Amino acid sequence: MRSSPRWALVLALLLATACRLESHPPPGVPADEAAIRSAVAAWLAKAEPWARVLRTDVRQDHDLASVWVVTSPPSSEGEGERAALFVLRREPAGWTVEYHGSPSRTGLTRGARLTGDK
């Protein structure tokens, strides 16, 4: 009976060293995300060179990607953070911006219906 705990300890150590937990993202995801971020940054550098990117949220599904970008305008404008949505498509040459838009600050009020009532 004295050797039973030793064997259990040896067995547990062997199992612990033999097991490894690994996480493998789908192939291409980290490289695609970097390329998507780069395409958005290049677009912003041309269209809004003053924009300072605070946060990005990248979602990808095969050859389409959407990116929410939160930017900070220059301090002289006095506005708060701005959000923009980018929709990108993968082409043979790389990722291209297909759509760029910002949510309207004067959009529908809470509780309004989509029939045009405000």
N, C-alpha and C positions, 0 to 999 in steps of 0.2 A: 504494500500500500504506500510505502514511502516514495517509491519511484514513480508512482502515478502522477503527482503534481509536476514532477520534473519532465516527464514525457509530454504532458499537456503544454507546459511552457515551451519546450523545444518545438513541438508541433505548431504552436501559435506563432513562434518566431519564424519558422520556415514559411508558413502561410503568409505572414505579413511581408516578408521580403520577396515572395514570389508574386504577390498581387500588386498591380499598379492601376490606379484610376486615371484614365486619359479622356480628354475632351477633344474631339476633332470637329471643327466647323466644316461645313460643306466646302468642297474644293473651290478655290478662287475667291472666297468671301473677303478675307483681309485685303487681298490685292485689289479686288473690285471696289471695296469701300474706300481705299486710299485713292484710287483713280476717280471715283465719284466726287470725293471731297476736293480733289485737285481741279476737276472740271468746274465745280461751283466756285472755288476760290479764283480761278482764272476769269470766270464770267464777272464776278464781283469786282475784281481788279480793274476790268475795263469799264464796266457800267457805273460802279459806285466806288471809286478809289479811296474815298474817305472812310468807307465802312470798316469797322473793326468787329470781327466775328467773335461773339461771346459763346454761342452754343450751336451745335448742329445735331440733328437727329436724322440718321440715314436709315431708310428702309428699302430693301431690294427684293425684287421678285423676278428672277431670270434676267431678261434684257431690259427691264424697266426699274427705275429707282425714283424714290421721292425723298426730298431733303427739306426739312424745316430748318431755317437758319435764323438765328436771333443776332442782330447787329446793334451796335451802339453808334449813333450819329456823333458828329463833332460836338464838343461841349458848347460851341457858339450857337447851335440850333435850339438848344433848350428842350428838345423833345426827349421822350424816354426811349426805351428799347424798341426796335422795329423787328417784326417777324416777316419772313418771306418764305414762300413755298416754291421749290424747284422740282420739276419733273424732268428726268433724264432718260435717254434711250441709248442702249449700247449699239454702236455701229462698228463696222470693221476698223475704222480709224480710231475708235475709242468712244468714250461717253460724251454725248452732246446734250445741251440744255434744250428741251422741247417747249417748256413752259416756265414762266417766272411770274409770280403774282404775290401781292400782299393782301392780307385781309383788310377789308374796308373798316375804317374807324367809325364811319357813319352808316353802318349796315343796319340790318333789322334790329329792332329793340327786342328785349326779352318778352316772350309771349306772343310776338307778332306772328301772323300766319304767312306762308309763302305766297299768298295771293296778291301781295302788293300792299296790304294794309300795314300801317305802321302805328 
